[in-house]
């Protein structure tokens, strides 16, 4: 298996991964914000559904960060700094 650093376009691949995964995470954060606002504006939504959906969003975010780290060997937050 070839390491990412051994590829000819490694910097471009890392940049592509960083942008793509960051965009996915931003979309999830937007969904989370919308869900929070909806729940606070309309308390008829079942709390269990709200709570499980928030957990699912956080799990997806962590998974995306983990995939980035496994592919590039660095934390997403460090790459964005």
ABEGO torsion letter per residue (X at the ends): XBBAAABAAAAAAAAAAAAAAAAAAAAAAAAAAAAAAAAAABAABBAAAAAAAAAAAAAAAAAAAAAAAAAAGBBAAAAAX
